[in-house]
């Protein structure tokens, strides 16, 4: 029975587990998305989300606390500059686990863990759908834009034709002399 056992030891010693989670958290912060097993991703989620919450308060004390967990100054800098700026208004749930199937060698459940606000597919899709909202007036704008584009294309086509005509005239004059 597993009464009161909240930590998944992942079959590792405490020192190995701590180093592994620190390295995975650094990779997640730097690359915004990593592939791993589901068990490691769940353990990483519990490890990294409090660090992201701590990064919202940019003070020396919080930087030192986060550095004691991550052991990587580049990851700490990235966390406090880019990640904290994007997740500043989010109350929690900074990571997402997406299952990707089983690994070929040992059939382990694999997944992708990513930072939620850095997924371009989801964030751009929502903004585009909101921006497309229907309006009753808009037919003239489209036709005017199409007309100006057509004029611009015709002007670019005529310009090279005029240059060719001028070069032909000069070449015919050279032949006469």
Beta strands, then each sheet from edge to edge (+ up, - down):
strand 1: 33-37
strand 2: 95-102
strand 3: 109-115
sheet 1: 1+ 3- 2+
end
